[in-house]
Amino acid sequence: MKLYGYFRSSASFRVRIALSLKGLDYELQPVHLRRDEQRAPGFLELNPQGLVPALEDGGTVIAQSLAIIEYLEERVAEPPFLPAAPADRAWVRALAQIVACDIHPINNLRVLQYLEKELALDDEARAAWARRWIEAGFTAMEAMLQDDSRCGDHCFGDRPTLADVCLVPQVVNSQRFDVDMDRYPTLARIYGNCMRLSAFADQAPERQPDAE
């Protein structure tokens, strides 16, 4: 397998964690977003959306991080990223999608660049934009998790699920925008538990070979 990604991309970080948790070997192919390598003709042929990550497995190319993670889940059963019961699976997916569908898409690099270049927002205004949507999502996640008996050392029970795989990169990303994690003690606790696991810690942006 070959993973096309960028060290600081939250979505790429999710997939690196998922591959590590599943114990899968892969070749990393860096795509440097700040050098516009995602717009190169060769990469657009691979992924017409021009986004990372993309996973190449044999003759198959899969884009979108959640689709990639679900593919890995269906290909390698252990350890599972989703609980057994349908209601619990939906709950874990809902937590993951707060990050992947509501927070991340409006705070990623191309959006922040649009705010800078097209709307002429300065650094402070762009950071305030990012904080606004991170905090909205984290407030909801904290409320869902803090008093729910299903929450343990991780978002669901005592082993990582899809929700943790999405949460951790977003917490790392939030540090760039000075989000106060003291407001989210449950999320901060889960993040700390995850980062004690090598599958998470070793995939942190600063530990990647393409990190600047």
VOPAGU-2260 file (C-alpha; in pm, 1 decimal, decimal comma):
REM VOPAGU-2260
SITE   aa  ch    i         X         Y         Z
SITE  MET   A    0       0,0       0,0       0,0
SITE  LYS   A    1     105,8     357,3     -68,6
SITE  LEU   A    2     -26,4     653,9     128,1
SITE  TYR   A    3     -19,1     994,9     -34,4
SITE  GLY   A    4     -32,2    1254,2     241,3
SITE  TYR   A    5     105,3    1565,1     405,5
SITE  PHE   A    6     260,3    1554,6     749,7
SITE  ARG   A    7      45,8    1837,0     891,1
SITE  SER   A    8    -280,8    1728,8     729,4
SITE  SER   A    9    -528,6    1616,9     996,4
SITE  ALA   A   10    -697,3    1380,5     751,5
SITE  SER   A   11    -363,1    1221,2     661,9
SITE  PHE   A   12    -283,6    1192,9    1033,6
SITE  ARG   A   13    -611,1     998,7    1083,5
SITE  VAL   A   14    -515,4     748,5     817,7
SITE  ARG   A   15    -161,5     706,1     951,8
SITE  ILE   A   16    -310,1     624,4    1293,9
SITE  ALA   A   17    -555,9     377,8    1140,9
SITE  LEU   A   18    -283,0     198,9     944,2
SITE  SER   A   19     -68,5     180,8    1256,9
SITE  LEU   A   20    -349,6      45,5    1474,1
SITE  LYS   A   21    -419,8    -223,1    1213,9
SITE  GLY   A   22     -49,3    -309,4    1195,6
SITE  LEU   A   23     -32,8    -251,0     821,1
SITE  ASP   A   24     287,2    -165,7     638,1
SITE  TYR   A   25     274,7     107,7     377,4
SITE  GLU   A   26     495,0     334,8     172,4
SITE  LEU   A   27     455,5     705,3     242,7
SITE  GLN   A   28     448,0     935,0     -59,6
SITE  PRO   A   29     459,8    1296,5      62,6
SITE  VAL   A   30     242,8    1552,2    -116,6
SITE  HIS   A   31     349,7    1897,9      -1,9
SITE  LEU   A   32      35,8    2110,2      15,2
SITE  ARG   A   33     215,9    2443,6      60,9
SITE  ARG   A   34     408,8    2379,7    -259,4
SITE  ASP   A   35      84,2    2299,1    -442,7
SITE  GLU   A   36     198,7    1945,1    -521,7
SITE  GLN   A   37    -163,8    1835,5    -482,2
SITE  ARG   A   38    -241,5    2033,4    -799,6
SITE  ALA   A   39      26,9    1864,3   -1007,3
SITE  PRO   A   40    -117,4    1678,7   -1309,5
SITE  GLY   A   41      17,6    1345,0   -1189,3
SITE  PHE   A   42    -154,1    1371,6    -853,8
SITE  LEU   A   43    -479,3    1503,7   -1003,4
SITE  GLU   A   44    -486,3    1198,6   -1227,4
SITE  LEU   A   45    -465,2     987,0    -912,8
SITE  ASN   A   46    -715,4    1194,9    -713,2
SITE  PRO   A   47    -912,6    1446,0    -922,4
SITE  GLN   A   48   -1021,5    1630,8    -608,4
SITE  GLY   A   49    -661,2    1733,7    -545,8
SITE  LEU   A   50    -673,6    1656,1    -175,9
SITE  VAL   A   51    -484,8    1430,9      63,4
SITE  PRO   A   52    -490,0    1162,4     178,8
SITE  ALA   A   53    -520,5     906,1     -95,4
SITE  LEU   A   54    -443,7     537,5     -47,8
SITE  GLU   A   55    -323,9     321,3    -333,1
SITE  ASP   A   56    -366,4     -52,1    -278,5
SITE  GLY   A   57    -277,8    -258,3    -579,1
SITE  GLY   A   58    -481,6    -114,8    -863,1
SITE  THR   A   59    -727,5      60,2    -633,3
SITE  VAL   A   60    -703,0     424,5    -528,1
SITE  ILE   A   61    -922,1     544,3    -241,6
SITE  ALA   A   62    -966,4     909,2    -149,1
SITE  GLN   A   63   -1128,2    1067,2     158,3
SITE  SER   A   64    -996,6     969,1     500,5
SITE  LEU   A   65   -1315,1     812,6     639,0
SITE  ALA   A   66   -1358,6     601,7     327,5
SITE  ILE   A   67    -997,4     486,0     359,3
SITE  ILE   A   68   -1041,7     400,6     727,8
SITE  GLU   A   69   -1364,1     207,9     659,5
SITE  TYR   A   70   -1178,2      19,9     383,3
SITE  LEU   A   71    -906,0     -77,0     629,3
SITE  GLU   A   72   -1171,2    -181,3     881,0
SITE  GLU   A   73   -1336,7    -411,8     629,6
SITE  ARG   A   74   -1006,4    -552,0     511,8
SITE  VAL   A   75    -849,3    -616,2     854,8
SITE  ALA   A   76   -1092,5    -707,7    1132,0
SITE  GLU   A   77    -868,3    -660,3    1434,3
SITE  PRO   A   78    -855,9    -441,0    1623,6
SITE  PRO   A   79   -1204,5    -313,1    1535,0
SITE  PHE   A   80   -1262,5      57,9    1490,6
SITE  LEU   A   81   -1636,4      24,6    1556,9
SITE  PRO   A   82   -1830,4    -144,2    1839,7
SITE  ALA   A   83   -2055,4    -444,3    1781,2
SITE  ALA   A   84   -2398,5    -298,4    1861,2
SITE  PRO   A   85   -2562,7     -84,9    1588,5
SITE  ALA   A   86   -2652,4     199,0    1828,7
SITE  ASP   A   87   -2297,2     211,6    1962,2
SITE  ARG   A   88   -2153,6     207,0    1609,8
SITE  ALA   A   89   -2375,3     501,3    1517,8
SITE  TRP   A   90   -2265,7     690,0    1830,0
SITE  VAL   A   91   -1896,7     641,2    1750,6
SITE  ARG   A   92   -1956,0     746,4    1390,1
SITE  ALA   A   93   -2141,1    1058,0    1508,3
SITE  LEU   A   94   -1846,4    1160,6    1725,8
SITE  ALA   A   95   -1605,2    1101,8    1438,0
SITE  GLN   A   96   -1819,5    1299,6    1196,8
SITE  ILE   A   97   -1833,3    1603,8    1424,4
SITE  VAL   A   98   -1462,1    1630,0    1350,8
SITE  ALA   A   99   -1447,2    1500,1     995,5
SITE  CYS   A  100   -1762,5    1666,4     860,5
SITE  ASP   A  101   -1823,6    1975,6    1075,1
SITE  ILE   A  102   -1491,7    2101,9    1217,2
SITE  HIS   A  103   -1217,7    2004,3     976,2
SITE  PRO   A  104   -1364,2    2093,0     633,4
SITE  ILE   A  105   -1406,2    2462,8     714,0
SITE  ASN   A  106   -1066,7    2494,2     882,0
SITE  ASN   A  107    -838,9    2313,1     641,0
SITE  LEU   A  108    -558,1    2474,0     445,4
SITE  ARG   A  109    -751,9    2561,9     131,1
SITE  VAL   A  110   -1021,7    2738,8     335,1
SITE  LEU   A  111    -768,0    2931,0     541,7
SITE  GLN   A  112    -586,0    3030,7     222,1
SITE  TYR   A  113    -913,7    3153,7      73,7
SITE  LEU   A  114    -979,7    3363,0     382,9
SITE  GLU   A  115    -632,2    3513,4     345,8
SITE  LYS   A  116    -608,5    3566,3     -29,2
SITE  GLU   A  117    -968,1    3632,3    -132,6
SITE  LEU   A  118   -1118,3    3789,8     179,7
SITE  ALA   A  119    -797,6    3957,6     303,6
SITE  LEU   A  120    -832,0    3832,8     662,1
SITE  ASP   A  121    -517,4    3870,0     870,6
SITE  ASP   A  122    -357,8    3600,9    1087,0
SITE  GLU   A  123    -558,7    3694,4    1395,1
SITE  ALA   A  124    -890,6    3688,3    1210,7
SITE  ARG   A  125    -815,5    3352,9    1049,0
SITE  ALA   A  126    -717,8    3203,7    1384,8
SITE  ALA   A  127   -1040,2    3336,2    1536,9
SITE  TRP   A  128   -1237,4    3171,2    1255,0
SITE  ALA   A  129   -1065,8    2837,6    1317,1
SITE  ARG   A  130   -1116,1    2857,0    1695,3
SITE  ARG   A  131   -1484,0    2937,0    1650,8
SITE  TRP   A  132   -1559,2    2614,4    1469,9
SITE  ILE   A  133   -1319,7    2392,7    1666,3
SITE  GLU   A  134   -1472,3    2512,3    1992,8
SITE  ALA   A  135   -1827,5    2458,6    1863,7
SITE  GLY   A  136   -1746,9    2098,6    1775,1
SITE  PHE   A  137   -1546,6    2028,2    2089,3
SITE  THR   A  138   -1824,9    2169,5    2309,0
SITE  ALA   A  139   -2068,4    1923,3    2154,4
SITE  MET   A  140   -1827,9    1630,1    2184,7
SITE  GLU   A  141   -1750,5    1712,5    2547,7
SITE  ALA   A  142   -2122,6    1716,4    2627,5
SITE  MET   A  143   -2177,4    1383,6    2452,2
SITE  LEU   A  144   -1889,0    1211,7    2628,1
SITE  GLN   A  145   -1865,0    1355,1    2978,9
SITE  ASP   A  146   -2159,7    1175,2    3139,0
SITE  ASP   A  147   -2201,1     881,0    2903,2
SITE  SER   A  148   -2127,5     541,9    3054,0
SITE  ARG   A  149   -1986,0     421,9    2722,0
SITE  CYS   A  150   -1692,2     661,1    2754,1
SITE  GLY   A  151   -1388,5     507,7    2922,2
SITE  ASP   A  152   -1018,3     561,6    2868,9
SITE  HIS   A  153   -1118,5     633,2    2509,8
SITE  CYS   A  154   -1428,8     771,0    2343,0
SITE  PHE   A  155   -1589,7     427,4    2358,4
SITE  GLY   A  156   -1463,9     194,0    2626,0
SITE  ASP   A  157   -1098,6     127,0    2683,9
SITE  ARG   A  158    -957,7      87,1    2335,6
SITE  PRO   A  159    -938,6     328,1    2043,8
SITE  THR   A  160   -1220,7     353,0    1793,2
SITE  LEU   A  161   -1291,0     561,6    1486,8
SITE  ALA   A  162   -1387,3     848,9    1718,0
SITE  ASP   A  163   -1040,5     858,2    1877,3
SITE  VAL   A  164    -872,7     830,7    1538,1
SITE  CYS   A  165   -1053,4    1149,7    1434,4
SITE  LEU   A  166   -1030,9    1332,7    1767,3
SITE  VAL   A  167    -654,9    1319,3    1821,3
SITE  PRO   A  168    -546,4    1494,9    1498,1
SITE  GLN   A  169    -805,6    1764,5    1561,1
SITE  VAL   A  170    -670,5    1828,3    1912,2
SITE  VAL   A  171    -320,8    1857,3    1766,6
SITE  ASN   A  172    -453,1    2096,8    1503,6
SITE  SER   A  173    -633,3    2302,3    1769,7
SITE  GLN   A  174    -300,9    2380,2    1935,8
SITE  ARG   A  175    -205,1    2589,8    1633,3
SITE  PHE   A  176    -502,4    2814,7    1704,5
SITE  ASP   A  177    -463,3    2842,6    2083,6
SITE  VAL   A  178    -778,5    2649,7    2171,7
SITE  ASP   A  179    -801,5    2618,1    2550,9
SITE  MET   A  180    -832,1    2243,1    2611,9
SITE  ASP   A  181    -897,4    2304,9    2983,0
SITE  ARG   A  182   -1252,8    2377,4    2871,1
SITE  TYR   A  183   -1279,7    2017,9    2746,7
SITE  PRO   A  184   -1148,4    1794,2    3026,3
SITE  THR   A  185   -1294,5    1471,9    2886,6
SITE  LEU   A  186   -1147,6    1532,0    2542,1
SITE  ALA   A  187    -813,0    1629,9    2695,7
SITE  ARG   A  188    -808,2    1312,9    2906,7
SITE  ILE   A  189    -888,8    1090,2    2608,9
SITE  TYR   A  190    -626,4    1268,0    2399,0
SITE  GLY   A  191    -365,3    1206,4    2668,8
SITE  ASN   A  192    -456,3     837,6    2687,1
SITE  CYS   A  193    -430,6     803,1    2309,7
SITE  MET   A  194     -94,6     976,3    2290,1
SITE  ARG   A  195      50,1     723,8    2533,0
SITE  LEU   A  196      -1,5     463,8    2259,3
SITE  SER   A  197     268,1     437,1    1994,3
SITE  ALA   A  198       7,9     400,7    1718,8
SITE  PHE   A  199     -91,6     760,7    1788,8
SITE  ALA   A  200     228,7     920,4    1917,4
SITE  ASP   A  201     451,2     787,3    1639,4
SITE  GLN   A  202     218,6     931,7    1376,0
SITE  ALA   A  203     227,5    1287,6    1511,7
SITE  PRO   A  204     313,5    1548,0    1246,3
SITE  GLU   A  205     652,3    1638,4    1391,8
SITE  ARG   A  206     760,2    1274,4    1375,7
SITE  GLN   A  207     697,9    1231,8    1003,4
SITE  PRO   A  208     985,8    1208,4     756,0
SITE  ASP   A  209     845,1    1496,2     549,9
SITE  ALA   A  210     801,9    1727,3     851,7
SITE  GLU   A  211     957,4    2069,7     812,0
